[in-house]
Amino acid sequence: MEKVIVEKANGVIYVKLNRPEVMNACDGDTYNAIADAWDELENDPTLRVGIISGEGRAFCVGTDVKWVNSPAADGYVDRLYPRLLTMTKPVIAAIHGHCNGGGLEQALGADIRVSTDDAHYGFGEIRLGWIPGGHGTQRLPRVIPLGNALELLYTGNRIDAAEAYRLGLVNHVVPVAELMDRCEQIASDIVKSAPLAVQKMKTTVMKGLDLPLPEAVKVEKESFEWLMKTEDAKEGATAFAEKRAPNWQAK
């Protein structure tokens, strides 16, 4: 059985964790397969956005604890999580059920998070004598208020979907039956946007977050000026004037 199922349609790559018997806990093969899928998203010009989800009762409960103490686990965080830091194309996390530990880290590595109303979130590493190793200690305080992030990290407690939405951890909360429909609608809206502009938008925002405002606006200016010289920028303005849909070429 494939540990990760990858499908492609309409500019979207669908990545589904497929270890439902362990609530999609990830071993090395699983982490590498996810990283392979994100490499494909980045390198294939026909792909514009990714959606990651989980089979069964969970999105992902994190790293497979039974596997992590094996010699094969050495360096397991060295590929997938750095890949998420360098992505220029958007990723949407479709989250249901349990989203814990390394699963929450993968969700935090996505750009947009859509949650079902039955989902629960948390970092339980502290109760194992660990800390998160897939950028969770750094990403969580950048998404939700510092005090709330520290409480979750220090205690290992979990929060439900309503609290996750209140804190800004997730963008939307929907019934289970509507999860993929909502994610696909967002993906469809992204696919309609100019591809180079979407990529520049993501890299500009992410670079700017770590810079003082005067330096960040310089990054924006450089990105804006670069985009305005592209064929897509000209096409966008022409299509608007002609009241038609633009024909993006990613040029």
N, C-alpha and C positions, 0 to 999 in steps of 0.2 A: 504494500500500500504506500502511495506517495505521501510523504510527510507534509509536503506543501503542494497545493494544486495551483497552477498558474494558467490563466486563460486571458485572451485578448479580444477586444471588440470595440469598435467605434472610437479608437484612440485611447482606450482605457485598458490598463493591465490590472487584472484581478488576482490578488494573492491571498489564498485561503490556507490558514494553518489547519492541518488535517491529522491531528493526533487526539481525537476526542476521548479516547480511553484514558488519557492522562490530562484532560482539560487543556490540551494544546501546550503543555509544558515543552520547552524547546531544548533539544540536545544539539550537538555540533552540526549534524546533518541538517537539522531544521534551520538553525541560524544561517548556515551557508546557503541553503536554498533560497531563503528570503533575501539575503544579500545578492545572490545571482539575479533574482527578479528585479531588484532595484537597479542593478547594473544595466539590465536590459531596458528598463524604463529610461534611464539616462542616455543610453547609447542609440536607441532606436528612434529616429525622427518622426515615425508615424505614431508613436505613443506620447500622450500628452499629460496623463495623470494616472496615479495608482490608487487602488482601493484595497486595503488589507482587512481581512476578517478572519473569524475562526469557526470551525465546524463544531457542532455539538453544544454542550452546555456553557461554554466559555469562549471569550475572545482569546485569552492566553493567561495562564497563571504564572508565567515567568520561566526561569530556567529549571530544567528537570533536576531536582535535588538528588535523585539517585545516581544521575549521570555525572553531576558536577564534581564529585570527589574522585573521579577516575582520571588517570593520566591524560586521556584524550581531551579533557576539558581545559587544559592549559591554554591560555590566550584566547578563550572562546569569545571574549568581548572585543577582540582586536579587529574584526572585519565589519560586522553588521553595523554597529553603532557609529564608528567613524564614517561609514558609507552614508548614514542618515545625516551626518553633519555637512556633507558636501553635495547633497542633492540639490539640483536646480529646478526640478519639476515637482509639482505638488503631489502630496500623498494625503489621502483621506483614510482615517481609521473608522471602521464600522464595528462598534463595540457592543457586545452583549454579555450577560452573565458576569463571570469573574474576569477582572482585568487587574492583575497584581504583579508586583515585582518587575521582572523583565518584560512582561506583557504591557504594563503601564509605561515602562521606558520606551517601548516601541510606539505606543500610542502618543507619548509626548514627542517622539521624533517625527510624527506626522504633522501636517500643517493644519488640518481640520479634523475634529473629533465629533462623531455622531454617536450618541449613546441610546440604548434602549432603556426603558424605565425600570428594568429589572437588574441593571448592571451595578456592580460594586467595584470600588477602586481602593488600592492601598499598596504600601510597601512593607512587606513582612520581614525583610532581611534582618532587621535589628533583633528579631526573635530567634534568628539562627546564628547570631554572633557575626553577621556580615554588615556591610553597607551596600547600597545599590552600586553596581559596577558598570552599568550601561548608560551613564550620564544622568541618572535619576536625581542625584543630589544637586546637580547643576540646572537641569531643565525645570524641575518642579517649582523652585522658587522664582523662576522667570515667567511662570504661567499663572500661578496663584499667589496670594499674599504670603509674605515670608513667614509670619507666625503660623499660619495654617499649614504651610509646607513643612515647617520644622516639627509641628505636632504630629503630623502623619509619619514623618521620617523617624522621630524619636520613639513613638509608641507602637508602630506597626498596626495601628487601628485602620479600619476601613470606613469609607463613606459611600453613601448610596448615590444614585444618579441625580436625585434632586439637589443634594448638597454639592455634587460635582458641578452641576450647572450653576448653582448660586455662586460658587467660587470662581467660575470661569474656566474650569478644567475642560469642560466639553462645550461645544457650540450649540448642539441641539439634543433634546431628549424626545424620543418617539416611541410608540408601541413597537413591540418586536416585529410584527408583520410589516411595518413601514420602514425598517432600518435600511435595507438595500435600495429601496425606491428613493429615499431621501439622499443617500450617498450618490446614487447615479444621477439624480437631478443636479446636485452640486457639480459633479464631474462633467456633466453635459454642458453646464454653464461655463465651466473653465475651458472646455474644448472649443467653445464658440469664440473665446478670446484669442487675441493675437499671441502665437506661441512664443516668439522671442520676448515680447513684452511681459508675459507671465513669468518666464525664467528670470528676466532682469528684475521684475518686481520682487520675486522671492529673494534673490541674492542681495538686492539693495536693502530690503528690510532687515535681513539677517545680519548683514555687515553693520548696518547702522545701529543695531541694538547694543553693540559693544563699544560704541564710539561716543564721545561727547557730541552734543548737538551741532556745534559749528563744523566738526569734521564729518558728521553723518550727512549733513545737507550737501557737502561737497560730493560725497558718494552718489547721492541722488542726482545732482547736477550732471555728473559724468555719465550716469546711466541714461538720463533723459536725452542728453546731447547725442549719445551713441545711437539710441533708438530712433531719433528723429532723422537719422541718415539712412535708415533701412528702407527697403522696398515695401515692407509691410506697413510702415508708418504712412507712406504715401498712399498705399492702397486703402488703408483705413479711412483717411480723409476723403479720398475720391468716392469710396463706396457710400460714405455718409452723405456726401453732397448729391450723389445719384440715387439715394434712397434704396439701396440694395444691400444684400449681405456681402461682406468682404470675402475675397478669395485669398486667404493667407498662404504665403509661400515659405515662411520662416527664413526670409532673406532680408 
